[in-house]
Amino acid sequence: MAVTWNEVAPEMIDAMLRLFPSGLTWRRTFPGRLDQVPRARQFVRFLLADSSCRDDAEQAVAELAANAVAHTASGRPHGVFVVEVVRKAATVRVTVHDHGLGGVPEFGHRERADPFAERGRGLDLIAALASKAGHRGAPATGHAVWAQFATASADHADERA
């Protein structure tokens, strides 16, 4: 009888988090094109398949990756963006690294000249979904824009009990 990844992944990840309490980190580089945003989402979906915050983290990465491509040098020819996922026992942090030359990211609670604008709400959405969000870096050197999510106290505690 074959065992699938979905059947063993939760136990393997829990065991790894016990071995490495500082967390597990994955990074992947994507070409700086909008057609790569769905691939960045799939990367996060795969890594967090058993996590309670998968959907929110996936949405955050989609917004951040699209922003990197649309608003920074990552979207220029030969540009790239990097998605980083750090998973700890109680949190997941997703970060998108870009090449800079865009503006400084601003999260949530900004006054808007046009409340009916169809664009410009991605960072506000992330601020609403995440337990914490922020950035480091500068337009000249590139940004690392991140969102952190609390997981259910132990995503699989109920299953193990």
KAMONOR-V417953 format. One record per residue. RES is the residue in three letters. D_CENTER is the distance of its C-alpha to the mean C-alpha in Angstrom with 1 decimal. Layout:
BEGIN
RES&D_CENTER, RES&D_CENTER
END
This chain:
BEGIN
MET&35.3, ALA&31.8, VAL&28.8, THR&25.5, TRP&22.1, ASN&21.0, GLU&24.1, VAL&23.6, ALA&19.8, PRO&19.6, GLU&22.6, MET&21.5, ILE&18.1, ASP&20.1, ALA&22.7, MET&20.4, LEU&18.8, ARG&22.5, LEU&23.4, PHE&20.6, PRO&20.0, SER&18.0, GLY&15.2, LEU&14.1, THR&12.0, TRP&11.1, ARG&10.7, ARG&11.6, THR&13.1, PHE&13.5, PRO&16.5, GLY&16.0, ARG&17.0, LEU&15.9, ASP&16.9, GLN&14.1, VAL&11.3, PRO&12.4, ARG&12.3, ALA&8.7, ARG&8.3, GLN&11.0, PHE&9.7, VAL&7.0, ARG&9.9, PHE&12.3, LEU&10.8, LEU&10.4, ALA&13.5, ASP&15.4, SER&13.1, SER&13.9, CYS&10.5, ARG&9.4, ASP&10.1, ASP&8.5, ALA&5.0, GLU&6.1, GLN&7.6, ALA&5.2, VAL&3.8, ALA&7.6, GLU&8.8, LEU&7.4, ALA&8.7, ALA&11.7, ASN&12.4, ALA&12.4, VAL&14.8, ALA&16.9, HIS&17.4, THR&17.4, ALA&19.4, SER&16.6, GLY&18.1, ARG&21.6, PRO&23.5, HIS&22.2, GLY&19.0, VAL&15.8, PHE&12.1, VAL&10.3, VAL&6.9, GLU&7.0, VAL&6.4, VAL&9.0, ARG&10.8, LYS&13.9, ALA&16.5, ALA&15.6, THR&12.0, VAL&8.5, ARG&6.4, VAL&3.0, THR&5.1, VAL&6.7, HIS&10.4, ASP&13.1, HIS&16.9, GLY&17.9, LEU&20.9, GLY&19.2, GLY&19.6, VAL&18.1, PRO&15.1, GLU&16.5, PHE&14.8, GLY&16.8, HIS&20.5, ARG&21.8, GLU&25.1, ARG&25.1, ALA&28.2, ASP&27.7, PRO&26.2, PHE&26.5, ALA&24.4, GLU&22.3, ARG&19.8, GLY&18.1, ARG&16.5, GLY&12.8, LEU&12.2, ASP&14.6, LEU&12.9, ILE&9.7, ALA&12.3, ALA&14.1, LEU&11.5, ALA&10.1, SER&12.7, LYS&11.9, ALA&10.3, GLY&11.8, HIS&12.4, ARG&14.8, GLY&17.0, ALA&19.3, PRO&20.0, ALA&22.5, THR&20.4, GLY&16.8, HIS&13.9, ALA&10.8, VAL&8.9, TRP&6.6, ALA&6.2, GLN&8.0, PHE&9.4, ALA&12.9, THR&13.7, ALA&17.2, SER&19.6, ALA&19.8, ASP&18.1, HIS&21.3, ALA&23.9, ASP&25.7, GLU&25.9, ARG&27.4, ALA&29.9
END
